Every structure is written in structure tokens, then in C-alpha cells.
Amino acid sequence: MVSFSCTLDRQVGGFGRYHYMPVPEDIANTLLEVGHKRILLHLGTATYRRALVSLKEADGWVVQIGLDVLKTHG
């Protein structure tokens, strides 16, 4: 299992508004090299199924965070 710390960021404009967590480049590249775009995101005791998404504004790969996660974790 890989773990890392990051800040929650917000994208506005374009196709809408959403929050995301940037994934460090080395971690994203390692996952992509072995063919993994789908990941399990562990926050506290909760687990969420998410996908790595390329985001130009973040200059790399991110995991989008939906309203359900934001409400659960404040």
C-alpha cells in the first residue's frame, strides 16, 4: 500500500466545480506503468473507489473527491 500526504484543492470553471487531491508524480507514474488507473482511497476508516485523472490545471494526475466524501470528512 502506498500512502502520501497532500492538500485538498478546488477546480473551478471549465466543466464545473469539484475538489481533488493531487497525486505525486512518482506515485502516479508507478501506478500507471503497471496498468492501474483505479485505486482505493483510504481516508480515516473509510475506503472509496476512485480513478486517477489527468488534470491540466493541476499539472499532473489527481483523484477527484466528490460531495459524499466532503460531507463525511468535513
CNS distance restraints for C-alpha pairs under 8 A (distance, minus, plus):
assign (resid   2 and name CA) (resid  27 and name CA) 7.95 0.50 0.50
assign (resid   6 and name CA) (resid  21 and name CA) 6.64 0.50 0.50
assign (resid   6 and name CA) (resid  22 and name CA) 6.81 0.50 0.50
assign (resid   6 and name CA) (resid  23 and name CA) 7.76 0.50 0.50
assign (resid   7 and name CA) (resid  21 and name CA) 6.37 0.50 0.50
assign (resid   7 and name CA) (resid  22 and name CA) 7.56 0.50 0.50
assign (resid   8 and name CA) (resid  19 and name CA) 6.71 0.50 0.50
assign (resid   8 and name CA) (resid  20 and name CA) 5.85 0.50 0.50
assign (resid   8 and name CA) (resid  21 and name CA) 5.05 0.50 0.50
assign (resid   8 and name CA) (resid  22 and name CA) 7.69 0.50 0.50
assign (resid   9 and name CA) (resid  19 and name CA) 5.57 0.50 0.50
assign (resid   9 and name CA) (resid  20 and name CA) 5.40 0.50 0.50
assign (resid   9 and name CA) (resid  21 and name CA) 6.21 0.50 0.50
assign (resid   9 and name CA) (resid  22 and name CA) 7.82 0.50 0.50
assign (resid  10 and name CA) (resid  17 and name CA) 7.14 0.50 0.50
assign (resid  10 and name CA) (resid  18 and name CA) 5.79 0.50 0.50
assign (resid  10 and name CA) (resid  19 and name CA) 4.29 0.50 0.50
assign (resid  10 and name CA) (resid  20 and name CA) 6.18 0.50 0.50
assign (resid  11 and name CA) (resid  16 and name CA) 7.76 0.50 0.50
assign (resid  11 and name CA) (resid  17 and name CA) 5.48 0.50 0.50
assign (resid  11 and name CA) (resid  18 and name CA) 5.48 0.50 0.50
assign (resid  11 and name CA) (resid  19 and name CA) 6.10 0.50 0.50
assign (resid  11 and name CA) (resid  20 and name CA) 7.52 0.50 0.50
assign (resid  11 and name CA) (resid  57 and name CA) 7.73 0.50 0.50
assign (resid  12 and name CA) (resid  16 and name CA) 6.05 0.50 0.50
assign (resid  12 and name CA) (resid  17 and name CA) 4.56 0.50 0.50
assign (resid  12 and name CA) (resid  18 and name CA) 6.92 0.50 0.50
assign (resid  13 and name CA) (resid  17 and name CA) 6.41 0.50 0.50
assign (resid  18 and name CA) (resid  64 and name CA) 7.23 0.50 0.50
assign (resid  18 and name CA) (resid  65 and name CA) 7.13 0.50 0.50
assign (resid  18 and name CA) (resid  66 and name CA) 7.07 0.50 0.50
assign (resid  19 and name CA) (resid  64 and name CA) 6.00 0.50 0.50
assign (resid  19 and name CA) (resid  65 and name CA) 5.27 0.50 0.50
assign (resid  19 and name CA) (resid  66 and name CA) 6.90 0.50 0.50
assign (resid  20 and name CA) (resid  62 and name CA) 6.19 0.50 0.50
assign (resid  20 and name CA) (resid  63 and name CA) 5.49 0.50 0.50
assign (resid  20 and name CA) (resid  64 and name CA) 4.22 0.50 0.50
assign (resid  20 and name CA) (resid  65 and name CA) 5.10 0.50 0.50
assign (resid  21 and name CA) (resid  62 and name CA) 5.44 0.50 0.50
assign (resid  21 and name CA) (resid  63 and name CA) 5.24 0.50 0.50
assign (resid  21 and name CA) (resid  64 and name CA) 6.43 0.50 0.50
assign (resid  21 and name CA) (resid  65 and name CA) 7.17 0.50 0.50
assign (resid  22 and name CA) (resid  58 and name CA) 6.92 0.50 0.50
assign (resid  22 and name CA) (resid  60 and name CA) 7.45 0.50 0.50
assign (resid  22 and name CA) (resid  61 and name CA) 6.17 0.50 0.50
assign (resid  22 and name CA) (resid  62 and name CA) 4.29 0.50 0.50
assign (resid  22 and name CA) (resid  63 and name CA) 6.50 0.50 0.50
assign (resid  23 and name CA) (resid  27 and name CA) 6.84 0.50 0.50
assign (resid  23 and name CA) (resid  28 and name CA) 6.16 0.50 0.50
assign (resid  23 and name CA) (resid  60 and name CA) 7.63 0.50 0.50
assign (resid  23 and name CA) (resid  61 and name CA) 5.61 0.50 0.50
assign (resid  23 and name CA) (resid  62 and name CA) 5.13 0.50 0.50
assign (resid  23 and name CA) (resid  63 and name CA) 7.01 0.50 0.50
assign (resid  24 and name CA) (resid  28 and name CA) 6.23 0.50 0.50
assign (resid  24 and name CA) (resid  61 and name CA) 7.63 0.50 0.50
assign (resid  25 and name CA) (resid  29 and name CA) 6.00 0.50 0.50
assign (resid  25 and name CA) (resid  60 and name CA) 6.90 0.50 0.50
assign (resid  25 and name CA) (resid  61 and name CA) 7.18 0.50 0.50
assign (resid  26 and name CA) (resid  30 and name CA) 6.17 0.50 0.50
assign (resid  27 and name CA) (resid  31 and name CA) 6.29 0.50 0.50
assign (resid  28 and name CA) (resid  32 and name CA) 6.10 0.50 0.50
assign (resid  28 and name CA) (resid  52 and name CA) 7.71 0.50 0.50
assign (resid  28 and name CA) (resid  61 and name CA) 6.55 0.50 0.50
assign (resid  29 and name CA) (resid  33 and name CA) 5.95 0.50 0.50
assign (resid  30 and name CA) (resid  34 and name CA) 6.69 0.50 0.50
assign (resid  31 and name CA) (resid  35 and name CA) 6.44 0.50 0.50
assign (resid  31 and name CA) (resid  36 and name CA) 5.13 0.50 0.50
assign (resid  31 and name CA) (resid  37 and name CA) 6.93 0.50 0.50
assign (resid  32 and name CA) (resid  36 and name CA) 5.24 0.50 0.50
assign (resid  32 and name CA) (resid  37 and name CA) 6.23 0.50 0.50
assign (resid  37 and name CA) (resid  51 and name CA) 5.51 0.50 0.50
assign (resid  37 and name CA) (resid  52 and name CA) 5.19 0.50 0.50
assign (resid  37 and name CA) (resid  53 and name CA) 7.96 0.50 0.50
assign (resid  38 and name CA) (resid  49 and name CA) 7.19 0.50 0.50
assign (resid  38 and name CA) (resid  50 and name CA) 5.82 0.50 0.50
assign (resid  38 and name CA) (resid  51 and name CA) 4.31 0.50 0.50
assign (resid  38 and name CA) (resid  52 and name CA) 6.33 0.50 0.50
assign (resid  39 and name CA) (resid  49 and name CA) 6.01 0.50 0.50
assign (resid  39 and name CA) (resid  50 and name CA) 5.44 0.50 0.50
assign (resid  39 and name CA) (resid  51 and name CA) 5.80 0.50 0.50
assign (resid  39 and name CA) (resid  52 and name CA) 7.34 0.50 0.50
assign (resid  40 and name CA) (resid  47 and name CA) 6.40 0.50 0.50
assign (resid  40 and name CA) (resid  48 and name CA) 5.60 0.50 0.50
assign (resid  40 and name CA) (resid  49 and name CA) 4.80 0.50 0.50
assign (resid  40 and name CA) (resid  50 and name CA) 6.17 0.50 0.50
assign (resid  41 and name CA) (resid  47 and name CA) 5.52 0.50 0.50
assign (resid  41 and name CA) (resid  48 and name CA) 5.01 0.50 0.50
assign (resid  41 and name CA) (resid  49 and name CA) 6.23 0.50 0.50
assign (resid  41 and name CA) (resid  50 and name CA) 6.64 0.50 0.50
assign (resid  42 and name CA) (resid  46 and name CA) 5.79 0.50 0.50
assign (resid  42 and name CA) (resid  47 and name CA) 4.50 0.50 0.50
assign (resid  42 and name CA) (resid  48 and name CA) 6.49 0.50 0.50
assign (resid  43 and name CA) (resid  47 and name CA) 6.36 0.50 0.50
assign (resid  50 and name CA) (resid  63 and name CA) 6.58 0.50 0.50
assign (resid  50 and name CA) (resid  64 and name CA) 7.33 0.50 0.50
assign (resid  51 and name CA) (resid  63 and name CA) 6.12 0.50 0.50
assign (resid  51 and name CA) (resid  64 and name CA) 7.63 0.50 0.50
assign (resid  52 and name CA) (resid  61 and name CA) 6.12 0.50 0.50
assign (resid  52 and name CA) (resid  62 and name CA) 5.65 0.50 0.50
assign (resid  52 and name CA) (resid  63 and name CA) 5.28 0.50 0.50
assign (resid  52 and name CA) (resid  64 and name CA) 7.93 0.50 0.50
assign (resid  53 and name CA) (resid  61 and name CA) 5.43 0.50 0.50
assign (resid  53 and name CA) (resid  62 and name CA) 5.30 0.50 0.50
assign (resid  53 and name CA) (resid  63 and name CA) 6.16 0.50 0.50
assign (resid  53 and name CA) (resid  64 and name CA) 7.45 0.50 0.50
assign (resid  54 and name CA) (resid  60 and name CA) 5.75 0.50 0.50
assign (resid  54 and name CA) (resid  61 and name CA) 4.50 0.50 0.50
assign (resid  54 and name CA) (resid  62 and name CA) 6.31 0.50 0.50
assign (resid  55 and name CA) (resid  59 and name CA) 6.23 0.50 0.50
assign (resid  55 and name CA) (resid  60 and name CA) 5.78 0.50 0.50
assign (resid  55 and name CA) (resid  61 and name CA) 5.96 0.50 0.50
assign (resid  55 and name CA) (resid  62 and name CA) 6.61 0.50 0.50
assign (resid  56 and name CA) (resid  60 and name CA) 6.50 0.50 0.50
assign (resid  58 and name CA) (resid  62 and name CA) 7.47 0.50 0.50
assign (resid  65 and name CA) (resid  69 and name CA) 6.35 0.50 0.50
assign (resid  65 and name CA) (resid  70 and name CA) 7.13 0.50 0.50
assign (resid  66 and name CA) (resid  70 and name CA) 6.46 0.50 0.50
assign (resid  67 and name CA) (resid  71 and name CA) 6.03 0.50 0.50
assign (resid  68 and name CA) (resid  72 and name CA) 6.24 0.50 0.50
assign (resid  69 and name CA) (resid  73 and name CA) 6.09 0.50 0.50
assign (resid  70 and name CA) (resid  74 and name CA) 5.46 0.50 0.50
